[in-house]
Amino acid sequence: MTTPSAFPPLATLGPRIMICGPSNAGKSTLAIAVARRIGGDVHHLDLFRHLPSTDWVQRTDDEFQALHDDAISGERWVMEGNYSKLMPQRFARATGIILLGDSRWANLWRYFRRTLFEKHARPGSLAGDKDSIKWEMIRWITVVQPPRRAADRARLAATGLPMLELRSMAELNRLYTAWALERR
């Protein structure tokens, strides 16, 4: 268990921060709070990958990469999301990483709650909020992501960038307190 005083100062992660982790772990909300604190731009990779006002229809790979690469060219940013094919470019520009983790069942519950009951715009949601429950997403959260976590952790750690790993929502909540971050 990490106590608030055990967290490194936010400044140790520098001005360009990647936030990675499983779906529905709190990446989008944290990205906004951290970007506000460091005075940087916030970028949600899902919004680059998917077309607005759709039920998660993807852009072409070239369009997605162009949006991603333009965003990482900035001097102060927080980018949340994984999309491992584009990580090498991000690693070259990032100055720090936050890795979130939580139980697949907690993530699945948040997916259902958001999709079924939170009909207002939420951080990281597509314009138009046309989201629906998808079997592919349920499978992603419960079957695909969990076994990949160790490999993802190793890939991020191998960058040599300063990295903070939070393994539960309780730790994430303590981080908000320690860094005086605001959820809005």
CNS distance restraints for C-alpha pairs under 8 A (distance, minus, plus):
assign (resid   1 and name CA) (resid 171 and name CA) 7.35 0.50 0.50
assign (resid   2 and name CA) (resid   6 and name CA) 5.96 0.50 0.50
assign (resid   2 and name CA) (resid   7 and name CA) 7.34 0.50 0.50
assign (resid   2 and name CA) (resid 171 and name CA) 6.46 0.50 0.50
assign (resid   2 and name CA) (resid 174 and name CA) 7.98 0.50 0.50
assign (resid   3 and name CA) (resid   7 and name CA) 7.19 0.50 0.50
assign (resid   3 and name CA) (resid 174 and name CA) 7.03 0.50 0.50
assign (resid   4 and name CA) (resid 174 and name CA) 5.66 0.50 0.50
assign (resid   4 and name CA) (resid 175 and name CA) 6.27 0.50 0.50
assign (resid   4 and name CA) (resid 177 and name CA) 6.99 0.50 0.50
assign (resid   4 and name CA) (resid 178 and name CA) 4.82 0.50 0.50
assign (resid   5 and name CA) (resid 178 and name CA) 6.80 0.50 0.50
assign (resid   7 and name CA) (resid 175 and name CA) 7.12 0.50 0.50
assign (resid   7 and name CA) (resid 178 and name CA) 7.15 0.50 0.50
assign (resid   8 and name CA) (resid  12 and name CA) 6.77 0.50 0.50
assign (resid   9 and name CA) (resid  13 and name CA) 7.98 0.50 0.50
assign (resid   9 and name CA) (resid 179 and name CA) 7.26 0.50 0.50
assign (resid  10 and name CA) (resid  14 and name CA) 7.58 0.50 0.50
assign (resid  10 and name CA) (resid 179 and name CA) 6.72 0.50 0.50
assign (resid  11 and name CA) (resid  15 and name CA) 7.71 0.50 0.50
assign (resid  12 and name CA) (resid  96 and name CA) 7.65 0.50 0.50
assign (resid  12 and name CA) (resid 162 and name CA) 7.11 0.50 0.50
assign (resid  13 and name CA) (resid  17 and name CA) 6.55 0.50 0.50
assign (resid  13 and name CA) (resid  95 and name CA) 5.86 0.50 0.50
assign (resid  13 and name CA) (resid  96 and name CA) 4.20 0.50 0.50
assign (resid  13 and name CA) (resid  97 and name CA) 6.84 0.50 0.50
assign (resid  13 and name CA) (resid 162 and name CA) 5.87 0.50 0.50
assign (resid  13 and name CA) (resid 163 and name CA) 7.30 0.50 0.50
assign (resid  14 and name CA) (resid  95 and name CA) 5.14 0.50 0.50
assign (resid  14 and name CA) (resid  96 and name CA) 6.05 0.50 0.50
assign (resid  15 and name CA) (resid  38 and name CA) 6.92 0.50 0.50
assign (resid  15 and name CA) (resid  40 and name CA) 7.39 0.50 0.50
assign (resid  15 and name CA) (resid  75 and name CA) 6.96 0.50 0.50
assign (resid  15 and name CA) (resid  76 and name CA) 4.83 0.50 0.50
assign (resid  15 and name CA) (resid  77 and name CA) 6.38 0.50 0.50
assign (resid  15 and name CA) (resid  78 and name CA) 7.93 0.50 0.50
assign (resid  15 and name CA) (resid  94 and name CA) 8.00 0.50 0.50
assign (resid  15 and name CA) (resid  95 and name CA) 6.47 0.50 0.50
assign (resid  15 and name CA) (resid  96 and name CA) 8.00 0.50 0.50
assign (resid  16 and name CA) (resid  75 and name CA) 6.94 0.50 0.50
assign (resid  16 and name CA) (resid  76 and name CA) 5.27 0.50 0.50
assign (resid  16 and name CA) (resid  77 and name CA) 4.81 0.50 0.50
assign (resid  16 and name CA) (resid  78 and name CA) 5.78 0.50 0.50
assign (resid  16 and name CA) (resid  79 and name CA) 7.92 0.50 0.50
assign (resid  16 and name CA) (resid  93 and name CA) 7.17 0.50 0.50
assign (resid  16 and name CA) (resid  94 and name CA) 4.87 0.50 0.50
assign (resid  16 and name CA) (resid  95 and name CA) 5.12 0.50 0.50
assign (resid  16 and name CA) (resid  96 and name CA) 6.53 0.50 0.50
assign (resid  17 and name CA) (resid  77 and name CA) 6.35 0.50 0.50
assign (resid  17 and name CA) (resid  78 and name CA) 4.70 0.50 0.50
assign (resid  17 and name CA) (resid  79 and name CA) 6.34 0.50 0.50
assign (resid  17 and name CA) (resid  94 and name CA) 5.69 0.50 0.50
assign (resid  17 and name CA) (resid  95 and name CA) 5.94 0.50 0.50
assign (resid  17 and name CA) (resid  96 and name CA) 4.85 0.50 0.50
assign (resid  17 and name CA) (resid  97 and name CA) 5.50 0.50 0.50
assign (resid  17 and name CA) (resid  98 and name CA) 7.35 0.50 0.50
assign (resid  18 and name CA) (resid  78 and name CA) 5.86 0.50 0.50
assign (resid  18 and name CA) (resid  79 and name CA) 4.99 0.50 0.50
assign (resid  18 and name CA) (resid  80 and name CA) 5.88 0.50 0.50
assign (resid  18 and name CA) (resid  81 and name CA) 7.80 0.50 0.50
assign (resid  18 and name CA) (resid  90 and name CA) 7.85 0.50 0.50
assign (resid  18 and name CA) (resid  94 and name CA) 6.57 0.50 0.50
assign (resid  18 and name CA) (resid  96 and name CA) 6.37 0.50 0.50
assign (resid  18 and name CA) (resid  97 and name CA) 4.73 0.50 0.50
assign (resid  18 and name CA) (resid  98 and name CA) 6.22 0.50 0.50
assign (resid  19 and name CA) (resid  27 and name CA) 6.19 0.50 0.50
assign (resid  19 and name CA) (resid  31 and name CA) 6.91 0.50 0.50
assign (resid  19 and name CA) (resid  78 and name CA) 7.25 0.50 0.50
assign (resid  19 and name CA) (resid  79 and name CA) 6.10 0.50 0.50
assign (resid  19 and name CA) (resid  80 and name CA) 4.53 0.50 0.50
assign (resid  19 and name CA) (resid  81 and name CA) 6.34 0.50 0.50
assign (resid  19 and name CA) (resid  82 and name CA) 7.98 0.50 0.50
assign (resid  19 and name CA) (resid  97 and name CA) 5.85 0.50 0.50
assign (resid  19 and name CA) (resid  98 and name CA) 4.74 0.50 0.50
assign (resid  19 and name CA) (resid  99 and name CA) 5.88 0.50 0.50
assign (resid  19 and name CA) (resid 100 and name CA) 7.42 0.50 0.50
assign (resid  20 and name CA) (resid  27 and name CA) 6.88 0.50 0.50
assign (resid  20 and name CA) (resid  80 and name CA) 6.00 0.50 0.50
assign (resid  20 and name CA) (resid  81 and name CA) 5.28 0.50 0.50
assign (resid  20 and name CA) (resid  82 and name CA) 5.47 0.50 0.50
assign (resid  20 and name CA) (resid  97 and name CA) 7.49 0.50 0.50
assign (resid  20 and name CA) (resid  98 and name CA) 6.30 0.50 0.50
assign (resid  20 and name CA) (resid  99 and name CA) 4.89 0.50 0.50
assign (resid  20 and name CA) (resid 100 and name CA) 6.19 0.50 0.50
assign (resid  21 and name CA) (resid  25 and name CA) 6.77 0.50 0.50
assign (resid  21 and name CA) (resid  27 and name CA) 7.16 0.50 0.50
assign (resid  21 and name CA) (resid  81 and name CA) 7.13 0.50 0.50
assign (resid  21 and name CA) (resid  82 and name CA) 6.93 0.50 0.50
assign (resid  21 and name CA) (resid  99 and name CA) 5.47 0.50 0.50
assign (resid  21 and name CA) (resid 100 and name CA) 4.68 0.50 0.50
assign (resid  21 and name CA) (resid 101 and name CA) 5.81 0.50 0.50
assign (resid  22 and name CA) (resid 100 and name CA) 7.14 0.50 0.50
assign (resid  22 and name CA) (resid 101 and name CA) 6.43 0.50 0.50
assign (resid  22 and name CA) (resid 102 and name CA) 7.74 0.50 0.50
assign (resid  22 and name CA) (resid 107 and name CA) 7.69 0.50 0.50
assign (resid  22 and name CA) (resid 141 and name CA) 7.33 0.50 0.50
assign (resid  22 and name CA) (resid 145 and name CA) 6.61 0.50 0.50
assign (resid  23 and name CA) (resid 107 and name CA) 6.60 0.50 0.50
assign (resid  23 and name CA) (resid 141 and name CA) 6.54 0.50 0.50
assign (resid  24 and name CA) (resid 107 and name CA) 5.05 0.50 0.50
assign (resid  24 and name CA) (resid 108 and name CA) 7.38 0.50 0.50
assign (resid  24 and name CA) (resid 110 and name CA) 6.01 0.50 0.50
assign (resid  24 and name CA) (resid 111 and name CA) 6.01 0.50 0.50
assign (resid  25 and name CA) (resid 100 and name CA) 6.52 0.50 0.50
assign (resid  25 and name CA) (resid 101 and name CA) 6.48 0.50 0.50
assign (resid  25 and name CA) (resid 102 and name CA) 6.43 0.50 0.50
assign (resid  25 and name CA) (resid 107 and name CA) 5.96 0.50 0.50
assign (resid  25 and name CA) (resid 169 and name CA) 7.58 0.50 0.50
assign (resid  26 and name CA) (resid  30 and name CA) 6.16 0.50 0.50
assign (resid  26 and name CA) (resid 100 and name CA) 7.69 0.50 0.50
assign (resid  27 and name CA) (resid  31 and name CA) 5.96 0.50 0.50
assign (resid  27 and name CA) (resid  80 and name CA) 5.87 0.50 0.50
assign (resid  27 and name CA) (resid  81 and name CA) 7.15 0.50 0.50
assign (resid  27 and name CA) (resid 100 and name CA) 7.27 0.50 0.50
assign (resid  28 and name CA) (resid  32 and name CA) 6.43 0.50 0.50
assign (resid  28 and name CA) (resid  44 and name CA) 6.75 0.50 0.50
assign (resid  28 and name CA) (resid  80 and name CA) 6.21 0.50 0.50
assign (resid  28 and name CA) (resid 123 and name CA) 5.52 0.50 0.50
assign (resid  28 and name CA) (resid 124 and name CA) 5.45 0.50 0.50
assign (resid  29 and name CA) (resid  33 and name CA) 6.41 0.50 0.50
assign (resid  29 and name CA) (resid 123 and name CA) 5.80 0.50 0.50
assign (resid  29 and name CA) (resid 124 and name CA) 7.84 0.50 0.50
assign (resid  29 and name CA) (resid 183 and name CA) 6.77 0.50 0.50
assign (resid  30 and name CA) (resid  34 and name CA) 6.04 0.50 0.50
assign (resid  30 and name CA) (resid 183 and name CA) 7.75 0.50 0.50
assign (resid  31 and name CA) (resid  35 and name CA) 5.93 0.50 0.50
assign (resid  31 and name CA) (resid  42 and name CA) 6.31 0.50 0.50
assign (resid  31 and name CA) (resid  43 and name CA) 7.86 0.50 0.50
assign (resid  31 and name CA) (resid  78 and name CA) 5.85 0.50 0.50
assign (resid  31 and name CA) (resid  79 and name CA) 6.77 0.50 0.50
assign (resid  31 and name CA) (resid  80 and name CA) 6.17 0.50 0.50
assign (resid  32 and name CA) (resid  36 and name CA) 6.08 0.50 0.50
assign (resid  32 and name CA) (resid  42 and name CA) 5.98 0.50 0.50
assign (resid  32 and name CA) (resid  78 and name CA) 7.81 0.50 0.50
assign (resid  32 and name CA) (resid 123 and name CA) 7.76 0.50 0.50
assign (resid  33 and name CA) (resid  37 and name CA) 6.29 0.50 0.50
assign (resid  33 and name CA) (resid 181 and name CA) 5.66 0.50 0.50
assign (resid  33 and name CA) (resid 182 and name CA) 5.76 0.50 0.50
assign (resid  33 and name CA) (resid 183 and name CA) 6.28 0.50 0.50
assign (resid  34 and name CA) (resid  38 and name CA) 6.21 0.50 0.50
assign (resid  34 and name CA) (resid  78 and name CA) 7.12 0.50 0.50
assign (resid  34 and name CA) (resid 181 and name CA) 6.87 0.50 0.50
assign (resid  35 and name CA) (resid  39 and name CA) 5.67 0.50 0.50
assign (resid  35 and name CA) (resid  40 and name CA) 4.82 0.50 0.50
assign (resid  35 and name CA) (resid  41 and name CA) 5.94 0.50 0.50
assign (resid  35 and name CA) (resid  42 and name CA) 5.68 0.50 0.50
assign (resid  35 and name CA) (resid  77 and name CA) 6.50 0.50 0.50
assign (resid  35 and name CA) (resid  78 and name CA) 5.62 0.50 0.50
assign (resid  36 and name CA) (resid  40 and name CA) 6.53 0.50 0.50
assign (resid  36 and name CA) (resid  41 and name CA) 7.98 0.50 0.50
assign (resid  37 and name CA) (resid 181 and name CA) 7.00 0.50 0.50
assign (resid  38 and name CA) (resid  76 and name CA) 7.76 0.50 0.50
assign (resid  39 and name CA) (resid  76 and name CA) 7.23 0.50 0.50
assign (resid  40 and name CA) (resid  76 and name CA) 4.54 0.50 0.50
assign (resid  40 and name CA) (resid  77 and name CA) 4.58 0.50 0.50
assign (resid  40 and name CA) (resid  78 and name CA) 6.75 0.50 0.50
assign (resid  41 and name CA) (resid  76 and name CA) 6.32 0.50 0.50
assign (resid  41 and name CA) (resid  77 and name CA) 4.51 0.50 0.50
assign (resid  41 and name CA) (resid  78 and name CA) 6.24 0.50 0.50
assign (resid  42 and name CA) (resid  77 and name CA) 5.71 0.50 0.50
assign (resid  42 and name CA) (resid  78 and name CA) 4.90 0.50 0.50
assign (resid  42 and name CA) (resid  79 and name CA) 5.92 0.50 0.50
assign (resid  42 and name CA) (resid  80 and name CA) 7.97 0.50 0.50
assign (resid  43 and name CA) (resid  71 and name CA) 7.25 0.50 0.50
assign (resid  43 and name CA) (resid  77 and name CA) 7.32 0.50 0.50
assign (resid  43 and name CA) (resid  78 and name CA) 6.20 0.50 0.50
assign (resid  43 and name CA) (resid  79 and name CA) 4.62 0.50 0.50
assign (resid  43 and name CA) (resid  80 and name CA) 6.37 0.50 0.50
assign (resid  44 and name CA) (resid  48 and name CA) 6.93 0.50 0.50
assign (resid  44 and name CA) (resid  79 and name CA) 5.98 0.50 0.50
assign (resid  44 and name CA) (resid  80 and name CA) 5.25 0.50 0.50
assign (resid  44 and name CA) (resid  81 and name CA) 6.51 0.50 0.50
assign (resid  44 and name CA) (resid 124 and name CA) 5.77 0.50 0.50
assign (resid  45 and name CA) (resid  49 and name CA) 6.15 0.50 0.50
assign (resid  45 and name CA) (resid  68 and name CA) 7.37 0.50 0.50
assign (resid  45 and name CA) (resid  79 and name CA) 7.04 0.50 0.50
assign (resid  45 and name CA) (resid  80 and name CA) 6.16 0.50 0.50
assign (resid  45 and name CA) (resid  81 and name CA) 5.32 0.50 0.50
assign (resid  45 and name CA) (resid  82 and name CA) 7.59 0.50 0.50
assign (resid  45 and name CA) (resid  83 and name CA) 7.78 0.50 0.50
assign (resid  46 and name CA) (resid  50 and name CA) 5.95 0.50 0.50
assign (resid  46 and name CA) (resid  81 and name CA) 6.99 0.50 0.50
assign (resid  46 and name CA) (resid 124 and name CA) 7.00 0.50 0.50
assign (resid  46 and name CA) (resid 125 and name CA) 7.98 0.50 0.50
assign (resid  46 and name CA) (resid 126 and name CA) 7.98 0.50 0.50
assign (resid  47 and name CA) (resid  51 and name CA) 7.13 0.50 0.50
assign (resid  47 and name CA) (resid  52 and name CA) 7.36 0.50 0.50
assign (resid  47 and name CA) (resid 124 and name CA) 6.83 0.50 0.50
assign (resid  47 and name CA) (resid 125 and name CA) 7.37 0.50 0.50
assign (resid  47 and name CA) (resid 126 and name CA) 6.20 0.50 0.50
assign (resid  48 and name CA) (resid  59 and name CA) 7.76 0.50 0.50
assign (resid  48 and name CA) (resid  64 and name CA) 5.59 0.50 0.50
assign (resid  48 and name CA) (resid  67 and name CA) 6.10 0.50 0.50
assign (resid  48 and name CA) (resid  68 and name CA) 6.86 0.50 0.50
assign (resid  49 and name CA) (resid  58 and name CA) 5.65 0.50 0.50
assign (resid  49 and name CA) (resid  59 and name CA) 5.57 0.50 0.50
assign (resid  49 and name CA) (resid  60 and name CA) 7.93 0.50 0.50
assign (resid  49 and name CA) (resid  61 and name CA) 7.94 0.50 0.50
assign (resid  49 and name CA) (resid  64 and name CA) 5.18 0.50 0.50
assign (resid  50 and name CA) (resid  54 and name CA) 7.93 0.50 0.50
assign (resid  50 and name CA) (resid  56 and name CA) 5.51 0.50 0.50
assign (resid  50 and name CA) (resid  57 and name CA) 5.38 0.50 0.50
assign (resid  50 and name CA) (resid  58 and name CA) 4.20 0.50 0.50
assign (resid  50 and name CA) (resid  59 and name CA) 5.34 0.50 0.50
assign (resid  50 and name CA) (resid 126 and name CA) 7.69 0.50 0.50
assign (resid  51 and name CA) (resid  56 and name CA) 6.73 0.50 0.50
assign (resid  51 and name CA) (resid  57 and name CA) 5.71 0.50 0.50
assign (resid  51 and name CA) (resid  58 and name CA) 5.95 0.50 0.50
assign (resid  51 and name CA) (resid  59 and name CA) 5.92 0.50 0.50
assign (resid  51 and name CA) (resid 126 and name CA) 7.60 0.50 0.50
assign (resid  52 and name CA) (resid  56 and name CA) 7.92 0.50 0.50
assign (resid  52 and name CA) (resid 126 and name CA) 5.30 0.50 0.50
assign (resid  52 and name CA) (resid 127 and name CA) 4.96 0.50 0.50
assign (resid  52 and name CA) (resid 128 and name CA) 6.73 0.50 0.50
assign (resid  53 and name CA) (resid 126 and name CA) 6.37 0.50 0.50
assign (resid  53 and name CA) (resid 127 and name CA) 5.10 0.50 0.50
assign (resid  53 and name CA) (resid 128 and name CA) 4.28 0.50 0.50
assign (resid  53 and name CA) (resid 129 and name CA) 6.60 0.50 0.50
assign (resid  53 and name CA) (resid 130 and name CA) 6.46 0.50 0.50
assign (resid  54 and name CA) (resid 126 and name CA) 7.52 0.50 0.50
assign (resid  54 and name CA) (resid 128 and name CA) 7.15 0.50 0.50
assign (resid  54 and name CA) (resid 129 and name CA) 7.77 0.50 0.50
assign (resid  54 and name CA) (resid 130 and name CA) 5.91 0.50 0.50
assign (resid  54 and name CA) (resid 131 and name CA) 7.86 0.50 0.50
assign (resid  55 and name CA) (resid 129 and name CA) 7.75 0.50 0.50
assign (resid  55 and name CA) (resid 130 and name CA) 5.01 0.50 0.50
assign (resid  55 and name CA) (resid 131 and name CA) 5.17 0.50 0.50
assign (resid  55 and name CA) (resid 132 and name CA) 6.98 0.50 0.50
assign (resid  56 and name CA) (resid 126 and name CA) 7.66 0.50 0.50
assign (resid  56 and name CA) (resid 131 and name CA) 7.21 0.50 0.50
assign (resid  59 and name CA) (resid  63 and name CA) 6.21 0.50 0.50
assign (resid  59 and name CA) (resid  64 and name CA) 6.15 0.50 0.50
assign (resid  60 and name CA) (resid  64 and name CA) 6.22 0.50 0.50
assign (resid  61 and name CA) (resid  65 and name CA) 6.07 0.50 0.50
assign (resid  62 and name CA) (resid  66 and name CA) 6.12 0.50 0.50
assign (resid  63 and name CA) (resid  67 and name CA) 6.30 0.50 0.50
assign (resid  64 and name CA) (resid  68 and name CA) 6.18 0.50 0.50
assign (resid  65 and name CA) (resid  69 and name CA) 5.93 0.50 0.50
assign (resid  65 and name CA) (resid  86 and name CA) 7.31 0.50 0.50
assign (resid  66 and name CA) (resid  70 and name CA) 6.06 0.50 0.50
assign (resid  67 and name CA) (resid  71 and name CA) 6.25 0.50 0.50
assign (resid  68 and name CA) (resid  72 and name CA) 6.39 0.50 0.50
assign (resid  68 and name CA) (resid  86 and name CA) 7.91 0.50 0.50
assign (resid  69 and name CA) (resid  73 and name CA) 6.41 0.50 0.50
assign (resid  69 and name CA) (resid  89 and name CA) 7.38 0.50 0.50
assign (resid  70 and name CA) (resid  74 and name CA) 7.53 0.50 0.50
assign (resid  72 and name CA) (resid  77 and name CA) 7.46 0.50 0.50
assign (resid  72 and name CA) (resid  90 and name CA) 6.59 0.50 0.50
assign (resid  72 and name CA) (resid  93 and name CA) 6.58 0.50 0.50
assign (resid  72 and name CA) (resid  94 and name CA) 7.96 0.50 0.50
assign (resid  73 and name CA) (resid  93 and name CA) 7.55 0.50 0.50
assign (resid  82 and name CA) (resid  87 and name CA) 7.47 0.50 0.50
assign (resid  83 and name CA) (resid  87 and name CA) 6.82 0.50 0.50
assign (resid  84 and name CA) (resid  88 and name CA) 7.94 0.50 0.50
assign (resid  86 and name CA) (resid  90 and name CA) 6.67 0.50 0.50
assign (resid  87 and name CA) (resid  91 and name CA) 5.88 0.50 0.50
assign (resid  88 and name CA) (resid  92 and name CA) 6.35 0.50 0.50
assign (resid  89 and name CA) (resid  93 and name CA) 6.78 0.50 0.50
assign (resid  90 and name CA) (resid  94 and name CA) 5.78 0.50 0.50
assign (resid  91 and name CA) (resid  95 and name CA) 8.00 0.50 0.50
assign (resid  91 and name CA) (resid 159 and name CA) 6.91 0.50 0.50
assign (resid  94 and name CA) (resid 161 and name CA) 7.84 0.50 0.50
assign (resid  95 and name CA) (resid 161 and name CA) 6.23 0.50 0.50
assign (resid  95 and name CA) (resid 162 and name CA) 7.14 0.50 0.50
assign (resid  96 and name CA) (resid 161 and name CA) 5.38 0.50 0.50
assign (resid  96 and name CA) (resid 162 and name CA) 4.89 0.50 0.50
assign (resid  96 and name CA) (resid 163 and name CA) 5.81 0.50 0.50
assign (resid  97 and name CA) (resid 156 and name CA) 7.65 0.50 0.50
assign (resid  97 and name CA) (resid 161 and name CA) 6.85 0.50 0.50
assign (resid  97 and name CA) (resid 162 and name CA) 6.29 0.50 0.50
assign (resid  97 and name CA) (resid 163 and name CA) 4.62 0.50 0.50
assign (resid  97 and name CA) (resid 164 and name CA) 6.36 0.50 0.50
assign (resid  98 and name CA) (resid 163 and name CA) 5.69 0.50 0.50
assign (resid  98 and name CA) (resid 164 and name CA) 4.84 0.50 0.50
assign (resid  98 and name CA) (resid 165 and name CA) 5.84 0.50 0.50
assign (resid  98 and name CA) (resid 166 and name CA) 7.64 0.50 0.50
assign (resid  99 and name CA) (resid 153 and name CA) 7.69 0.50 0.50
assign (resid  99 and name CA) (resid 163 and name CA) 7.34 0.50 0.50
assign (resid  99 and name CA) (resid 164 and name CA) 6.20 0.50 0.50
assign (resid  99 and name CA) (resid 165 and name CA) 4.65 0.50 0.50
assign (resid  99 and name CA) (resid 166 and name CA) 6.20 0.50 0.50
assign (resid 100 and name CA) (resid 165 and name CA) 6.02 0.50 0.50
assign (resid 100 and name CA) (resid 166 and name CA) 4.98 0.50 0.50
assign (resid 100 and name CA) (resid 167 and name CA) 6.04 0.50 0.50
assign (resid 100 and name CA) (resid 168 and name CA) 7.41 0.50 0.50
assign (resid 100 and name CA) (resid 172 and name CA) 7.84 0.50 0.50
assign (resid 101 and name CA) (resid 165 and name CA) 7.73 0.50 0.50
assign (resid 101 and name CA) (resid 166 and name CA) 6.02 0.50 0.50
assign (resid 101 and name CA) (resid 167 and name CA) 4.42 0.50 0.50
assign (resid 101 and name CA) (resid 168 and name CA) 5.73 0.50 0.50
assign (resid 101 and name CA) (resid 169 and name CA) 7.89 0.50 0.50
assign (resid 102 and name CA) (resid 106 and name CA) 6.78 0.50 0.50
assign (resid 102 and name CA) (resid 107 and name CA) 6.88 0.50 0.50
assign (resid 102 and name CA) (resid 167 and name CA) 5.57 0.50 0.50
assign (resid 102 and name CA) (resid 168 and name CA) 4.65 0.50 0.50
assign (resid 102 and name CA) (resid 169 and name CA) 6.51 0.50 0.50
assign (resid 103 and name CA) (resid 107 and name CA) 6.30 0.50 0.50
assign (resid 103 and name CA) (resid 168 and name CA) 7.48 0.50 0.50
assign (resid 104 and name CA) (resid 108 and name CA) 6.03 0.50 0.50
assign (resid 104 and name CA) (resid 141 and name CA) 6.15 0.50 0.50
assign (resid 104 and name CA) (resid 142 and name CA) 5.63 0.50 0.50
assign (resid 104 and name CA) (resid 146 and name CA) 6.87 0.50 0.50
assign (resid 105 and name CA) (resid 109 and name CA) 6.09 0.50 0.50
assign (resid 105 and name CA) (resid 142 and name CA) 7.23 0.50 0.50
assign (resid 106 and name CA) (resid 110 and name CA) 6.26 0.50 0.50
assign (resid 107 and name CA) (resid 111 and name CA) 6.21 0.50 0.50
assign (resid 107 and name CA) (resid 141 and name CA) 7.00 0.50 0.50
assign (resid 108 and name CA) (resid 112 and name CA) 6.37 0.50 0.50
assign (resid 108 and name CA) (resid 138 and name CA) 6.91 0.50 0.50
assign (resid 108 and name CA) (resid 141 and name CA) 6.31 0.50 0.50
assign (resid 108 and name CA) (resid 142 and name CA) 7.20 0.50 0.50
assign (resid 109 and name CA) (resid 113 and name CA) 6.11 0.50 0.50
assign (resid 110 and name CA) (resid 114 and name CA) 5.93 0.50 0.50
assign (resid 111 and name CA) (resid 115 and name CA) 6.01 0.50 0.50
assign (resid 112 and name CA) (resid 116 and name CA) 5.78 0.50 0.50
assign (resid 112 and name CA) (resid 117 and name CA) 7.83 0.50 0.50
assign (resid 112 and name CA) (resid 133 and name CA) 7.20 0.50 0.50
assign (resid 113 and name CA) (resid 117 and name CA) 5.40 0.50 0.50
assign (resid 113 and name CA) (resid 118 and name CA) 6.68 0.50 0.50
assign (resid 114 and name CA) (resid 118 and name CA) 4.76 0.50 0.50
assign (resid 114 and name CA) (resid 119 and name CA) 7.53 0.50 0.50
assign (resid 115 and name CA) (resid 119 and name CA) 7.36 0.50 0.50
assign (resid 115 and name CA) (resid 131 and name CA) 6.12 0.50 0.50
assign (resid 115 and name CA) (resid 132 and name CA) 5.97 0.50 0.50
assign (resid 115 and name CA) (resid 133 and name CA) 6.43 0.50 0.50
assign (resid 116 and name CA) (resid 132 and name CA) 7.47 0.50 0.50
assign (resid 116 and name CA) (resid 133 and name CA) 7.67 0.50 0.50
assign (resid 118 and name CA) (resid 122 and name CA) 7.74 0.50 0.50
assign (resid 119 and name CA) (resid 129 and name CA) 7.11 0.50 0.50
assign (resid 120 and name CA) (resid 129 and name CA) 7.54 0.50 0.50
assign (resid 121 and name CA) (resid 125 and name CA) 6.34 0.50 0.50
assign (resid 121 and name CA) (resid 127 and name CA) 7.68 0.50 0.50
assign (resid 121 and name CA) (resid 129 and name CA) 6.58 0.50 0.50
assign (resid 125 and name CA) (resid 129 and name CA) 6.58 0.50 0.50
assign (resid 126 and name CA) (resid 130 and name CA) 7.67 0.50 0.50
assign (resid 133 and name CA) (resid 137 and name CA) 7.59 0.50 0.50
assign (resid 134 and name CA) (resid 138 and name CA) 6.48 0.50 0.50
assign (resid 135 and name CA) (resid 139 and name CA) 6.12 0.50 0.50
assign (resid 136 and name CA) (resid 140 and name CA) 6.09 0.50 0.50
assign (resid 137 and name CA) (resid 141 and name CA) 6.16 0.50 0.50
assign (resid 138 and name CA) (resid 142 and name CA) 6.12 0.50 0.50
assign (resid 139 and name CA) (resid 143 and name CA) 5.27 0.50 0.50
assign (resid 139 and name CA) (resid 144 and name CA) 6.51 0.50 0.50
assign (resid 140 and name CA) (resid 144 and name CA) 4.76 0.50 0.50
assign (resid 140 and name CA) (resid 145 and name CA) 5.86 0.50 0.50
assign (resid 141 and name CA) (resid 145 and name CA) 5.67 0.50 0.50
assign (resid 141 and name CA) (resid 146 and name CA) 7.37 0.50 0.50
assign (resid 142 and name CA) (resid 146 and name CA) 6.78 0.50 0.50
assign (resid 143 and name CA) (resid 147 and name CA) 7.57 0.50 0.50
assign (resid 144 and name CA) (resid 148 and name CA) 7.01 0.50 0.50
assign (resid 145 and name CA) (resid 149 and name CA) 6.55 0.50 0.50
assign (resid 148 and name CA) (resid 152 and name CA) 6.10 0.50 0.50
assign (resid 149 and name CA) (resid 153 and name CA) 6.01 0.50 0.50
assign (resid 150 and name CA) (resid 154 and name CA) 6.18 0.50 0.50
assign (resid 151 and name CA) (resid 155 and name CA) 6.10 0.50 0.50
assign (resid 152 and name CA) (resid 156 and name CA) 6.20 0.50 0.50
assign (resid 153 and name CA) (resid 157 and name CA) 6.08 0.50 0.50
assign (resid 154 and name CA) (resid 158 and name CA) 5.98 0.50 0.50
assign (resid 155 and name CA) (resid 159 and name CA) 6.94 0.50 0.50
assign (resid 156 and name CA) (resid 160 and name CA) 7.94 0.50 0.50
assign (resid 156 and name CA) (resid 161 and name CA) 7.97 0.50 0.50
assign (resid 156 and name CA) (resid 163 and name CA) 7.92 0.50 0.50
assign (resid 157 and name CA) (resid 161 and name CA) 7.15 0.50 0.50
assign (resid 157 and name CA) (resid 163 and name CA) 7.03 0.50 0.50
assign (resid 166 and name CA) (resid 171 and name CA) 5.80 0.50 0.50
assign (resid 166 and name CA) (resid 172 and name CA) 6.17 0.50 0.50
assign (resid 167 and name CA) (resid 171 and name CA) 6.68 0.50 0.50
assign (resid 167 and name CA) (resid 172 and name CA) 7.94 0.50 0.50
assign (resid 168 and name CA) (resid 172 and name CA) 6.38 0.50 0.50
assign (resid 169 and name CA) (resid 173 and name CA) 6.08 0.50 0.50
assign (resid 170 and name CA) (resid 174 and name CA) 6.36 0.50 0.50
assign (resid 171 and name CA) (resid 175 and name CA) 6.26 0.50 0.50
assign (resid 172 and name CA) (resid 176 and name CA) 6.48 0.50 0.50
assign (resid 173 and name CA) (resid 177 and name CA) 6.67 0.50 0.50
assign (resid 174 and name CA) (resid 178 and name CA) 6.12 0.50 0.50
assign (resid 175 and name CA) (resid 179 and name CA) 5.98 0.50 0.50
assign (resid 175 and name CA) (resid 181 and name CA) 7.97 0.50 0.50
assign (resid 176 and name CA) (resid 180 and name CA) 5.69 0.50 0.50
assign (resid 176 and name CA) (resid 181 and name CA) 4.77 0.50 0.50
assign (resid 176 and name CA) (resid 182 and name CA) 6.99 0.50 0.50
assign (resid 177 and name CA) (resid 181 and name CA) 6.47 0.50 0.50
